[in-house]
């Protein structure tokens, strides 16, 4: 029998509604698991114990009285520490925001609270989302629960690790170039980067404003679809959100895939892809064939330029967004009287090496004489990448790729080679500049027990299609993963 922290959201809701368990018991189980695992894993920056138990007691009382409850009543979850939470610290994994307490809640926090989900803590992350391993956090490294010598991925590594070991039944991550999908792949869970504008970014500390997306990280596909149906939708406080109708994504998962077309991107299975990853993806292709799908080879010829274009645009936007962190408007304040010296010392003390690296490169790319050469050229490549992918969707329903080209590296393996770390994101960074949704889910396990992730990519606002393909795949291989 599963321990309570091992339950999926769906399983927990069924037990809560039948009164076989209480919300307090469920929350306490997750808190106990956090206490057990955190000395080793370090997934959390903040644990909200007393408030979470109090909220659980209130939900139990309402359930006993038969009062109306939200769709997620009593479900404990965690939140990447880039989202504003009123009355609690929000650090974005950076010393620059150490001790900062937001005066309001992010929209995603409000929506989950409305449905009676219970926030139990905020998770570790690379500072401002700058990283793929959660090794850059100013508050220490997070370890992968599947192998504690390895990274959990990033930048939402704390969220990935927390879901994987049972520190809450789901988490909300943030994806700018793979920050949800990478830890989902490395930790063996499910993570969605939704269509840009599908979920409000209000209250999220920005990395690159034209890339950032808010998405769920869960144990399985059903849970992910359920959480998206709660957090998606138009928000008047975020002008980039879409009025596109929010679907009950969890209610149409079992539709037949017979005759549907899966595009396999040939550029994503070439040199540099680990053999274990290739093996898992080829096995996934066979599963889709058995489900009646037609496999179509697809080419995205401009993929080789994606990383360069992504980083030029992304870190240019990051350098602009971080300009407000100057010790006067936001963030850490150096003890210096002269305002110019204050800004210099504040940013020197508050930013770590990865933050400084991205600010300097981004500022250079936007500077007079170089903006046309780098930033504007990258925007042209972005348009070509978008055209590439949209053309592919005229031939196929979804695209299938590895999530990451490699297995999770050992902690410290890539820290002295930032370029190698950036190149690790080759298959995820293509997606954010285009704005389409992408779903990461386990494709299988290696002989050493590591997870291999695959990525399903769909047209704009076709999250329901991704969930359908993913759910039937998950259903087909469930026995082999257990």
Number of C-alpha atoms within 10 A of each C-alpha: 5 7 10 21 25 21 18 20 26 16 12 24 19 12 17 20 14 10 13 9 16 21 29 21 17 25 29 20 20 25 24 14 19 24 13 12 17 16 9 13 21 21 35 26 20 17 17 15 14 10 13 24 23 13 20 26 18 16 24 21 14 14 19 10 9 9 9 10 15 13 16 21 26 33 27 30 28 29 30 30 33 30 29 27 22 14 12 18 21 25 30 31 27 26 19 26 22 17 13 18 15 17 11 15 18 19 23 24 22 15 15 21 15 15 17 21 23 27 25 27 27 30 30 35 40 32 28 26 33 27 26 27 34 31 26 26 25 21 20 16 23 34 27 32 24 20 17 14 14 21 29 38 35 33 35 37 38 36 39 42 32 36 28 27 22 24 34 33 28 29 30 29 32 34 27 26 32 34 33 34 37 32 36 36 30 34 32 32 24 31 34 34 33 28 25 24 27 29 27 26 25 22 19 25 22 23 26 24 17 18 22 27 30 27 28 24 36 32 25 21 28 22 22 24 26 21 24 24 17 20 23 24 19 19 18 11 12 15 12 18 20 20 11 12 11 17 18 14 23 20 13 15 19 14 11 13 18 13 12 17 20 26 23 23 20 14 17 21 18 11 9 10 16 14 14 18 25 19 15 21 24 15 14 21 21 13 17 22 18 14 18 14 19 17 19 15 15 20 16 16 14 17 21 12 16 21 20 18 23 25 21 25 24 26 26 26 23 25 24 16 16 20 12 12 19 23 21 14 10 14 22 24 20 20 11 13 8 8 13 11 12 18 19 14 18 22 22 15 14 22 21 17 10 16 23 15 15 20 22 13 17 24 19 19 22 22 14 9 10 13 18 14 11 20 25 17 14 23 17 11 20 22 12 18 23 19 14 17 24 16 13 21 18 10 14 20 18 23 24 23 25 28 31 28 27 19 22 25 17 16 19 14 12 16 13 9 10 13 10 12 17 17 14 23 22 23 22 28 26 25 25 26 24 23 22 23 23 29 27 33 32 29 26 26 17 13 8 8 11 20 26 30 32 27 29 25 28 28 23 17 21 18 25 18 20 27 24 23 24 27 21 20 21 20 11 15 15 11 8 9 12 5
